[in-house]
Amino acid sequence: MINGFMSMDTVTRGLELQQLEQEVIASNLANPSLDANGYLVNSLQRVNVGESAPNIFGNVNGLMASSTGPLPDSITRLRNIFLDTQIQNESSIVGYNEILSNSQGAGVLNQINGIVNGTTTLGGALNTFTAAWTALSSNPLNMGLRASVVNAGVAFAQLSNDQYAQLATLQQNTGAQINGTVADINQILQQLSSTNKQLLNSQGASNVNALLDARDYALDRLSRLVNIQTNIGVAGTVSVYLGASTVALVNPAGAAIFQTNVQNANYPNLLGVTIQSPEGGLYDAFNAAGNLVPENMAQSITGGNLGGELQGQNAILAYQTQVDQITTSVLNVTNTLHEAGYAGDGTTTGIAFFTGTGAQDINVNAALVSNNNLVAASVVPGIPAGTPSLDGTVAQYLGNMQNLLANNFAESQPGIAGAYVDPTKALSTQTFANPPANGSFTVNGSLVTYTTADSIDSILAKIHAAAPNVDAVYNAATFQFFLLSNNPINLVNLTGNFLGGVSNWSNIVNVLTSTIRMNNSNAPIYSQIDYSDLFDPAAQPMNSTVPSTFYTNTGPNSQSFLVVPSPSGSFTLFPPYPNGNLIAWNNTMSLGQIATAISTATANAITVSFNSNTQTLTLLDHTPQPMQISDNIGNFTAFTGLNGNVALGSMASALTNKITSNVAGQQFLTDQASNSLAQLNAAQANIAGVSTGPTTAGGPTPPGVPIATIQQQAMQSLITYNALLEVLRVIDNMYSDLVGIATSSSPSGSFANQTAPV
């Protein structure tokens, strides 16, 4: 038969179950579920209930089983593992994008935009500068207008200096961010390694769920910092890898350690990342010389805050280079035209308007600041010398500067004579290296005819009249013609010897030249690029950091290039040349070797020169015909600065348009990823988190199980507990009564010695 105490055991088990449920519910209510980023800190837990072993007894009908009540089976976390994986993947995307752009304006691209697209832009300053020249062209002797030109030039130079310096500061700040992110990553990796050890030693312990929550929360935060993939193993331990690679960040051996270093020693503000494996060694790779070196993991770090910061420093450098390119182009074009012009005294010429080499150090010539009369506005000298009868042609050309190509023009190379040639007098009265003859030529298809009775100045005027988009000047100090336009200039000699052949007297060739100084002036170890010659036995390859006399191919650093050359590439020269126009190159070649390859391909129609003072590369086409260059693969035009074959105004507007577009596009990606992550976190929280209700009256309710629902569950459990307690009290009283009745009916108070009556 059924033991009377079985009912008491059943009720007791029910009480124990309800007590356990109360503890779990209290834990659910006590622990906050979501952090400030919406990640789940602690999961809701649930008591899984099973049946205890039944009691078996027999009667006249055979064996019977009687339930002995509920029994706690396990305590599980209410959490979706599939959502965890999705959250980690999306967190990596959010972490990457929020570094580049965010609605608070703290993203790298937002800050770049604030620098280059602020109240005054380089394009705006250039327009003010050219407008001042246009005003001067109509009244070239007006001292107030001359002062306006100088002031506008100073404003442009200062803006260039400021933008370059602010971008350099932003680069340093981004480097500090990278170091901070690396420290956070290392801390979480150590935490995960410690959690793994605790999980291995805590099987069956009551804190296992808390450890699993700690593991998952750490993975959520880690994925916000860097792209990872995970693998769950024994007892809930986790192995972590960098992105899709086999680079282990956490494994049974422990945790990896991220380290920052200067991967490009010639550009100390650009940080790289190396990783020490959990086993203690650095992940390494073979360099170009076949030596093992620590591997820069930047290419594998494509997500999370760290990926965004590494990409951010590249973006800063790219925009800093563009600022430098615009500034250098304005400097070069301004100086080319200004040096060919004549100052207010009618005789002074050859004066540079700007000093410096680019955005970092551009300034207006101090002589012009102290004496505005030295501003050159005229294309012809005073007649007679010293008499102010000047035109404003140079000022007119400079007023059109934003429409001129940055690095593609025509010039005399070398100068036309070894002594002074008066540009105002007839050619027949001058002494030239090659005496002129009557002739004709075309400029962009327009005919120009001249005789030896013409002067250089009259020929310049004919060129401009025939081709109004071509600004032609003559520098009397260097004996050079210069022709600038809004398109590559096509010059064809018809008769005479103005152009073409070794006996031409103008020596005009088409020019393609660097719009940036190619070396990084901040390089700490080797500040000049070594051009070297093909026939120099110590020719320095582009990927060497050692002076050519002692060169060894050390790589991967690339001398002191502002823009680091690709490992290899090819480019095409236009128009076609006799021996083909495709040039292949790699960074184990010297610039001199590439120059020789160009000359060979073009049958010496193009020669290449390198100016070690300005650190610029120049291609000269002696045909002369329009010359353009296009990259197929690699970045030859970028690191040489030969990618500036656009008008100055277009170059300046492209800078601001590009950053505006980049910020807008990046913000869209950031918002899209953030919304997706919020939805995933909300889905996980709806399963596993507690909602504390709206933070403001009428506001949205945070995701999760409403706290009122859990409180209701707690109340129901408490009611059940109290009911069972009351049942237990009734049973206890019943047994007490039975014991009392039995005791009072026995004289001895016991049944031990009773015998049945006869």
C-alpha positions in Angstrom: 0.0 0.0 0.0 1.0 3.7 -0.3 3.2 4.9 2.5 1.5 7.8 4.2 4.8 9.8 4.3 4.9 9.8 0.5 2.5 12.7 0.3 4.8 14.7 2.6 7.8 13.9 0.4 5.9 15.0 -2.7 4.9 18.3 -1.1 8.4 18.9 0.2 9.8 18.4 -3.4 7.3 21.0 -4.6 8.4 23.4 -2.0 12.0 22.9 -2.9 11.2 23.5 -6.6 9.3 26.7 -5.9 12.1 27.9 -3.7 14.6 27.3 -6.5 12.3 29.1 -9.0 12.1 32.0 -6.6 15.9 32.2 -6.5 16.2 32.1 -10.3 13.5 34.7 -10.7 15.2 36.9 -8.1 18.5 36.5 -10.0 16.7 37.5 -13.3 15.3 40.6 -11.7 18.6 41.5 -9.9 20.9 41.5 -12.9 20.7 44.2 -15.6 20.3 42.6 -19.0 21.6 45.1 -21.5 24.6 47.4 -21.6 24.7 50.9 -23.2 25.4 49.4 -26.6 22.4 47.0 -26.4 24.5 43.9 -25.8 23.1 41.2 -23.5 25.1 41.1 -20.2 23.1 38.4 -18.4 20.6 35.9 -19.8 17.2 35.1 -18.2 17.3 31.6 -16.7 14.6 29.0 -16.5 14.2 25.9 -14.2 13.6 22.8 -16.2 11.3 20.4 -14.3 11.2 16.6 -14.5 9.5 13.9 -12.5 11.2 12.1 -9.6 11.4 8.3 -9.6 7.9 6.9 -8.9 7.1 4.6 -5.9 6.2 1.0 -6.9 3.8 -0.9 -4.6 1.6 -4.0 -5.0 -2.1 -4.8 -4.2 -4.6 -7.4 -5.2 -4.5 -6.0 -8.7 -0.8 -6.3 -9.1 2.0 -3.6 -9.1 1.1 0.1 -9.2 3.3 3.2 -9.6 2.7 6.4 -7.7 4.2 9.8 -8.7 6.4 11.3 -6.1 6.2 14.9 -7.4 8.3 17.3 -9.5 12.1 17.4 -9.4 14.4 20.2 -10.8 16.2 18.8 -13.9 18.4 21.7 -14.9 18.7 25.5 -15.1 19.2 26.7 -18.7 19.8 30.2 -20.2 17.1 31.6 -22.5 19.4 32.5 -25.3 19.6 31.9 -29.1 23.0 30.8 -30.2 22.3 31.5 -33.8 21.5 35.1 -32.9 24.8 35.3 -31.0 26.7 34.5 -34.2 24.7 37.1 -36.1 25.2 39.7 -33.5 28.9 39.2 -33.5 29.1 39.4 -37.3 27.0 42.6 -37.4 28.9 44.1 -34.4 32.1 43.8 -36.4 30.5 45.8 -39.3 29.1 48.4 -36.9 32.4 48.8 -35.1 34.2 49.4 -38.4 31.7 51.9 -39.8 31.2 53.9 -36.7 34.9 54.8 -36.6 34.7 56.2 -40.1 31.4 58.1 -39.7 28.9 58.7 -37.0 26.0 61.0 -36.4 28.0 62.8 -33.6 30.6 63.9 -36.1 33.5 62.1 -34.3 34.1 59.6 -37.1 37.4 59.9 -39.0 35.6 60.9 -42.3 33.5 63.4 -40.4 36.6 65.0 -39.0 38.3 65.0 -42.4 35.2 66.7 -43.8 35.3 69.3 -41.0 38.9 70.1 -42.0 38.8 70.2 -45.8 35.2 71.1 -46.2 34.8 73.7 -43.5 33.8 77.4 -43.7 36.6 78.0 -46.3 37.7 75.3 -48.7 40.8 75.2 -50.8 38.5 75.6 -53.8 36.9 78.7 -52.3 40.3 80.1 -51.4 41.5 79.4 -55.0 38.5 81.2 -56.4 39.2 84.2 -54.2 42.8 84.2 -55.3 42.0 84.0 -59.0 39.3 86.6 -58.7 41.9 89.0 -57.2 44.1 88.4 -60.3 41.2 89.0 -62.7 40.5 92.3 -61.0 44.2 93.3 -61.3 44.3 92.4 -65.0 42.0 95.3 -65.8 44.1 97.8 -63.8 47.6 96.3 -63.4 49.2 99.3 -61.8 46.6 99.7 -59.0 48.4 99.1 -55.7 45.2 98.3 -53.8 44.5 95.5 -56.3 48.1 94.3 -56.0 47.7 94.1 -52.2 44.5 92.1 -52.7 46.3 89.6 -54.8 49.0 89.2 -52.1 46.5 88.9 -49.3 44.5 86.3 -51.2 47.7 84.4 -51.8 48.5 84.5 -48.1 45.0 83.3 -47.2 45.3 80.4 -49.6 48.8 79.5 -48.3 47.7 79.7 -44.7 44.6 77.5 -45.3 46.8 74.9 -47.0 49.2 75.0 -44.1 46.3 74.6 -41.6 44.6 71.8 -43.4 47.8 69.8 -43.8 48.7 70.3 -40.1 45.2 69.5 -38.9 45.2 66.3 -40.9 48.6 65.4 -39.4 47.2 65.9 -35.9 44.1 63.8 -36.8 46.6 61.1 -37.9 48.3 61.2 -34.6 45.0 61.0 -32.7 43.9 58.0 -34.8 47.2 56.4 -33.8 46.4 56.9 -30.2 42.9 55.4 -30.8 44.5 52.4 -32.3 46.7 51.9 -29.3 43.7 52.2 -27.0 41.7 49.7 -29.0 44.5 47.3 -29.0 44.7 47.5 -25.2 41.0 46.8 -25.0 41.3 43.8 -27.3 44.1 42.4 -25.2 42.1 42.8 -22.0 39.1 40.9 -23.5 41.3 38.2 -24.9 42.8 37.6 -21.5 39.3 37.6 -19.9 38.1 34.9 -22.4 41.1 32.8 -21.7 40.4 33.0 -18.0 36.7 32.2 -18.5 37.7 29.1 -20.6 39.8 27.8 -17.7 37.0 28.4 -15.2 34.5 26.6 -17.5 36.8 23.6 -17.7 36.9 23.5 -13.9 33.2 24.3 -13.3 31.3 21.4 -14.9 28.2 20.8 -12.9 28.8 23.9 -10.7 26.1 26.4 -10.0 27.9 29.3 -11.7 28.3 27.7 -15.1 25.5 29.9 -16.7 27.1 33.0 -15.3 30.4 32.0 -16.9 28.7 31.3 -20.2 27.1 34.7 -20.0 30.5 36.3 -19.3 31.9 34.4 -22.3 29.2 35.6 -24.7 29.2 39.2 -23.5 33.0 39.3 -24.0 32.6 37.9 -27.5 30.0 40.6 -28.3 32.3 43.3 -27.1 35.4 41.8 -28.8 33.6 41.6 -32.2 32.8 45.3 -31.9 36.6 45.9 -31.7 37.9 43.4 -34.3 36.5 40.9 -36.8 36.5 37.4 -35.4 35.2 33.9 -35.9 34.5 31.5 -33.0 34.2 27.8 -32.3 32.6 26.5 -29.1 34.3 23.4 -27.6 34.3 21.3 -24.5 32.3 22.6 -21.5 31.4 25.7 -23.4 35.0 26.9 -23.9 35.6 29.1 -27.0 38.3 29.3 -29.6 38.7 32.6 -31.3 40.3 33.4 -34.6 41.1 36.6 -36.5 38.4 37.0 -39.2 38.5 34.2 -41.7 42.1 33.4 -41.1 43.8 30.7 -39.0 45.4 33.2 -36.7 44.4 32.0 -33.2 43.4 34.7 -30.7 42.2 32.4 -28.0 42.9 28.7 -27.7 43.6 26.2 -25.0 47.2 27.6 -24.8 45.9 31.0 -23.7 45.4 34.4 -25.4 47.2 36.2 -28.2 48.6 39.7 -27.7 48.0 42.5 -30.2 50.9 44.9 -30.7 51.3 48.1 -32.6 54.4 49.2 -34.4 55.6 51.4 -37.3 55.3 49.1 -40.3 56.5 51.9 -42.6 59.5 53.4 -40.9 59.4 56.3 -43.4 55.9 57.3 -42.3 55.9 57.0 -38.5 52.2 58.1 -38.1 51.0 55.0 -40.0 50.7 52.2 -37.5 50.7 48.5 -38.3 49.5 45.6 -36.0 51.4 42.4 -35.2 50.1 39.6 -33.1 51.9 37.4 -30.6 50.3 33.9 -30.7 48.8 32.2 -27.6 51.9 30.0 -27.7 54.2 33.0 -27.4 55.7 33.5 -30.9 55.0 36.3 -33.4 53.0 35.5 -36.5 55.5 36.2 -39.2 55.9 36.2 -43.0 58.7 36.2 -45.5 59.7 39.6 -46.9 61.0 40.4 -50.4 64.6 39.4 -49.3 63.4 36.0 -48.0 63.8 36.9 -44.4 61.1 36.2 -41.7 59.7 39.4 -40.3 56.6 40.1 -38.1 53.6 40.1 -40.3 51.5 43.2 -40.4 47.9 41.9 -39.8 46.3 45.1 -41.1 45.1 43.3 -44.2 43.3 40.7 -42.1 41.8 43.2 -39.8 38.8 44.2 -41.9 36.2 44.8 -39.2 35.5 46.3 -35.8 36.8 49.5 -34.4 40.4 48.5 -35.1 39.7 47.8 -38.7 38.0 51.2 -39.0 40.9 52.9 -37.4 43.5 51.3 -39.6 41.4 52.2 -42.7 40.9 55.7 -41.2 44.6 56.4 -41.0 44.9 55.4 -44.7 42.0 57.8 -45.5 43.7 60.6 -43.6 46.9 60.1 -45.6 45.0 60.0 -48.9 43.2 63.3 -48.2 46.4 64.9 -46.9 48.1 63.9 -50.1 45.2 65.4 -52.1 45.5 68.7 -50.1 49.2 68.7 -50.9 48.6 67.9 -54.5 46.2 70.8 -55.0 48.5 73.2 -53.2 51.6 72.1 -55.0 49.8 72.4 -58.4 48.6 75.9 -57.5 52.1 76.8 -56.4 53.7 75.5 -59.6 51.2 77.0 -62.1 51.2 80.4 -60.3 55.0 80.5 -60.2 55.3 79.4 -63.9 53.2 82.3 -65.0 54.3 84.8 -62.5 58.0 84.2 -63.1 57.4 84.9 -66.8 55.7 88.2 -66.0 56.9 91.7 -65.2 56.6 93.6 -62.0 55.2 97.1 -61.7 58.5 98.7 -62.5 58.3 97.1 -66.0 61.7 95.4 -65.8 61.8 93.0 -62.8 61.0 89.5 -63.8 61.7 85.9 -62.8 60.2 86.3 -59.3 58.4 83.4 -57.7 55.0 84.3 -56.2 55.1 81.4 -53.7 57.9 79.8 -51.8 57.9 76.2 -50.4 57.3 72.9 -52.0 53.7 72.0 -51.0 50.9 72.3 -48.4 53.2 71.9 -45.5 55.4 74.9 -46.2 53.8 77.0 -48.9 54.0 80.8 -48.3 53.8 84.0 -50.3 57.3 85.3 -51.3 58.3 87.7 -48.5 59.6 90.2 -51.1 56.0 90.5 -52.5 54.5 90.9 -49.0 56.8 93.8 -48.2 56.6 95.3 -51.7 53.4 94.8 -53.6 54.8 96.5 -56.7 56.8 93.3 -57.3 53.6 91.5 -58.2 54.0 90.5 -61.9 50.9 91.3 -63.9 52.2 92.0 -67.4 53.4 89.6 -70.1 55.5 92.3 -71.7 58.1 94.6 -70.1 57.7 98.4 -69.8 58.6 100.2 -73.1 61.1 101.8 -72.8 62.6 99.9 -69.8 61.3 101.3 -66.6 58.4 103.1 -68.1 55.0 101.8 -66.7 53.1 100.9 -69.9 52.2 97.4 -68.8 49.4 95.1 -69.8 47.5 92.7 -67.5 47.9 89.6 -69.5 49.7 87.5 -66.9 47.2 88.6 -64.3 44.4 87.6 -66.8 46.0 84.2 -67.2 46.3 83.7 -63.4 42.7 84.7 -63.1 42.0 81.7 -65.3 44.2 79.4 -63.3 41.4 77.1 -62.0 40.8 76.0 -65.6 44.5 75.1 -66.3 45.8 71.5 -66.1 47.8 70.8 -63.0 50.7 68.9 -64.5 50.4 68.7 -68.3 51.7 71.6 -70.3 54.4 72.5 -72.9 57.7 74.3 -72.2 61.1 74.9 -73.7 63.5 72.2 -72.5 66.2 73.4 -72.5 66.0 77.2 -72.9 66.3 78.7 -76.4 69.6 80.6 -75.8 72.5 81.0 -73.5 72.1 84.7 -73.2 69.4 87.3 -72.8 66.8 87.4 -75.6 64.6 90.5 -75.7 61.1 89.3 -76.2 60.0 92.6 -77.6 62.3 92.7 -80.6 62.2 91.0 -83.9 63.6 87.4 -84.1 66.0 88.5 -86.8 67.7 90.8 -84.4 68.3 88.2 -81.7 70.9 85.5 -81.1 69.5 82.0 -80.7 71.1 78.6 -80.3 69.1 77.6 -83.5 68.3 80.7 -85.7 64.5 80.9 -86.5 63.1 80.8 -90.0 59.7 81.9 -91.3 57.2 79.3 -90.6 53.8 78.0 -89.4 52.5 75.6 -86.9 49.2 74.6 -85.3 48.1 74.8 -81.7 45.2 72.4 -81.0 44.5 72.5 -84.7 44.5 76.3 -85.0 47.0 77.8 -87.5 49.7 80.3 -86.3 52.0 81.9 -89.0 55.0 84.0 -88.2 58.1 85.6 -89.8 61.5 86.5 -88.4 60.2 90.1 -88.2 57.9 89.0 -85.4 59.0 89.2 -81.8 58.5 86.5 -79.2 55.8 88.6 -77.6 53.9 88.9 -80.9 54.1 85.1 -81.5 52.7 84.6 -77.9 49.8 86.9 -78.8 49.2 85.0 -82.0 49.1 81.7 -80.1 46.6 83.0 -77.6 44.5 84.6 -80.4 44.4 81.3 -82.4 43.8 79.1 -79.3 42.1 81.3 -76.6 42.3 78.3 -74.2 46.1 78.3 -74.3 48.0 80.7 -72.1 51.4 81.3 -73.6 54.3 83.1 -71.8 58.0 83.5 -72.1 60.4 83.5 -69.1 63.2 86.0 -70.0 65.2 84.8 -67.0 65.3 81.1 -68.0 64.8 81.7 -71.8 61.8 79.3 -71.9 58.4 79.3 -73.5 55.5 77.9 -71.4 52.1 77.0 -72.7 49.3 76.0 -70.3 45.7 75.0 -71.1 42.6 73.2 -69.9 43.5 70.2 -72.1 46.7 68.5 -73.2 48.2 70.8 -75.9 48.7 69.4 -79.4 51.5 71.2 -81.3 52.3 70.4 -84.9 55.0 72.1 -87.0 54.0 72.8 -90.6 56.9 74.9 -92.0 59.9 76.5 -90.6 61.6 75.3 -87.4 59.6 76.6 -84.5 58.9 73.0 -83.5 60.3 69.5 -84.1 63.7 68.0 -84.8 67.1 68.9 -83.4 67.2 72.2 -85.2 64.0 73.7 -83.8 64.5 77.1 -82.1 61.8 77.1 -79.5 62.8 73.7 -77.9 59.2 73.2 -76.9 58.2 69.8 -75.7 55.1 68.4 -74.0 55.5 67.9 -70.3 53.9 65.6 -67.7 55.2 66.3 -64.2 54.6 65.4 -60.6 52.0 67.4 -58.7 53.4 66.3 -55.4 56.9 66.1 -53.9 57.4 62.3 -54.0 59.3 62.0 -50.8 57.8 62.1 -47.3 59.5 65.1 -45.8 58.7 63.7 -42.3 60.6 60.5 -42.9 62.8 59.8 -39.9 65.5 57.8 -41.5 65.9 58.7 -45.2 64.3 61.9 -46.3 65.3 61.9 -50.0 64.2 59.5 -52.7 67.1 58.1 -54.6 66.5 58.1 -58.3 69.6 56.2 -59.4 70.5 55.3 -62.9 70.1 52.0 -64.7 73.8 51.8 -65.2 74.6 52.5 -61.5 75.7 49.2 -60.0 74.3 50.4 -56.7 70.9 51.4 -58.2 68.5 51.7 -55.4 65.2 49.8 -55.7 62.1 51.6 -54.5 61.6 49.2 -51.7 65.0 49.8 -50.1 65.5 52.0 -47.0 69.3 51.9 -47.2 71.3 54.5 -49.1 72.2 53.2 -52.5 76.0 52.9 -51.8 75.2 50.2 -49.2 71.9 49.0 -50.6 70.4 45.7 -49.7 66.8 44.8 -50.6 65.3 45.0 -47.2 61.6 45.8 -47.9 58.8 46.3 -47.3 59.5 49.9 -46.6 59.7 52.0 -49.7 62.5 54.5 -49.4 60.7 57.8 -48.3 57.8 57.9 -50.7 54.8 59.9 -49.5 52.6 57.4 -51.2 54.1 53.9 -50.9 54.5 52.2 -54.3 52.6 48.9 -55.0 54.8 45.8 -55.1 54.3 45.8 -58.9 52.2 47.2 -61.7 51.9 48.5 -65.2 50.8 51.7 -67.0 50.0 52.7 -70.5 51.4 55.9 -72.3 49.2 57.7 -74.8 49.4 58.2 -77.7 51.0 55.0 -79.0 54.8 55.0 -79.5 57.1 53.0 -81.9 58.0 50.2 -79.4 54.8 49.9 -77.6 53.3 52.0 -74.8 52.8 49.4 -72.1 55.4 49.7 -69.2 55.6 47.0 -66.5 57.4 47.8 -63.3 57.9 46.5 -59.7 59.3 48.0 -56.5 62.6 46.1 -56.8 63.5 48.5 -59.7 64.9 52.0 -59.3 63.1 55.0 -60.7 66.0 55.3 -63.1 65.3 51.8 -64.5 61.6 52.7 -65.0 62.6 55.9 -66.8 64.9 53.9 -69.1 62.0 51.5 -69.8 59.8 54.5 -70.8 62.5 55.9 -73.1 63.1 52.5 -74.7 59.4 51.9 -75.3 59.0 55.3 -76.9 62.2 55.1 -79.0 63.5 58.0 -77.0 60.6 60.2 -77.9 60.0 60.6 -74.2 62.8 61.3 -71.8 62.4 61.3 -68.0 64.2 63.5 -65.5 64.1 63.7 -61.7 64.6 66.8 -59.7 66.3 65.9 -56.5 65.6 69.3 -55.0 61.8 69.3 -55.5 61.6 65.5 -55.5 59.5 65.5 -58.7 59.5 63.3 -61.8 59.1 64.9 -65.3 58.3 63.2 -68.6 59.2 65.2 -71.7 57.7 64.3 -75.1 60.0 65.7 -77.9 57.5 65.1 -80.7 55.7 67.2 -79.2 52.3 65.7 -78.9 49.7 65.5 -76.0 50.9 63.0 -73.5 48.8 61.1 -71.0 49.4 58.1 -68.7 47.0 55.6 -67.3 47.5 52.9 -64.7 46.5 49.4 -65.5 47.4 47.9 -62.2 49.5 49.2 -59.3 49.7 52.9 -58.3 52.6 54.4 -60.4 50.7 57.6 -61.2 49.7 58.1 -57.5 53.1 57.7 -55.9 54.9 59.7 -58.6 52.2 62.4 -58.6 51.5 62.0 -62.3 47.8 61.6 -61.7 47.1 65.3 -61.7 46.1 65.6 -65.3 42.9 67.6 -64.4 42.2 71.3 -64.1 43.1 72.9 -60.8 39.5 74.0 -60.1 38.3 70.5 -60.8 41.0 69.0 -58.5 39.9 71.3 -55.7 36.2 70.7 -56.1 36.8 67.0 -56.4 38.4 67.0 -53.0 35.3 68.5 -51.2 32.8 66.6 -53.3 34.6 63.3 -52.6 34.7 63.8 -48.8 31.0 64.9 -48.8 30.1 61.8 -50.8 32.2 59.6 -48.6 30.7 60.9 -45.4 27.2 60.5 -46.8 27.8 57.0 -48.1 29.6 56.0 -44.9 26.8 57.4 -42.7 24.3 55.3 -44.7 26.3 52.2 -44.1 26.7 53.0 -40.4 23.0 53.7 -39.9 22.1 50.5 -41.9 24.5 48.3 -39.8 23.5 50.0 -36.5 19.8 49.4 -37.2 20.5 45.8 -38.1 22.5 45.3 -34.9 19.8 46.9 -32.8 17.2 44.6 -34.3 19.4 41.5 -33.6 20.1 42.7 -30.0 16.4 43.3 -29.5 15.5 39.8 -30.8 18.1 38.3 -28.4 16.9 40.5 -25.5 13.2 39.6 -26.2 14.3 36.0 -25.5 17.0 36.4 -22.9 16.7 39.9 -21.3 14.6 41.8 -18.8 12.8 45.0 -20.0 12.8 47.7 -17.4 10.1 49.6 -19.2 10.2 53.0 -21.0 12.9 55.4 -19.8 10.5 58.4 -20.2 6.8 58.6 -20.0 5.3 57.5 -23.2 8.7 56.5 -24.6 9.5 53.2 -26.4 9.8 50.1 -24.3 13.2 48.5 -24.3 13.4 45.0 -25.6 13.1 42.0 -23.3 10.6 40.3 -21.1 8.6 43.0 -19.3 9.6 43.2 -15.6 5.9 43.0 -14.7 5.7 39.6 -16.3 8.6 38.3 -14.3 7.2 39.8 -11.2 3.9 38.1 -11.9 5.8 34.8 -12.4 7.5 35.4 -9.0 4.1 36.1 -7.4 2.6 32.9 -8.9 5.5 30.9 -7.7 5.2 32.5 -4.2 1.5 31.6 -4.1 2.3 28.1 -5.1 5.0 27.9 -2.5 2.6 29.2 0.2 -0.1 26.8 -0.9 2.3 23.9 -0.7 3.5 25.1 2.7 -0.1 25.2 3.9 -0.6 21.6 2.6 2.5 20.5 4.4 1.3 22.2 7.6 -2.1 20.4 7.2 -0.4 17.0 6.7 1.9 17.7 9.6 -1.1 18.5 11.8 -2.9 15.4 10.6 0.0 13.2 11.5 0.3 14.9 14.9 -3.4 14.3 15.6 -3.0 10.6 14.6 -0.1 10.2 16.8 -2.0 11.9 19.7 -5.0 9.6 19.2 -2.9 6.5 19.2 -1.0 7.5 22.3 -4.1 8.4 24.3 -5.8 5.0 23.7 -2.9 3.0 25.1 -2.5 2.7 28.9 1.2 2.5 28.5 1.2 5.0 25.8 2.5 2.3 23.5 1.2 -0.6 21.5 4.3 -2.6 22.2 2.9 -4.9 24.9 -0.7 -5.1 23.9 -2.2 -8.5 23.2 -5.4 -9.4 21.6 -8.3 -10.4 23.9 -9.1 -14.1 24.2 
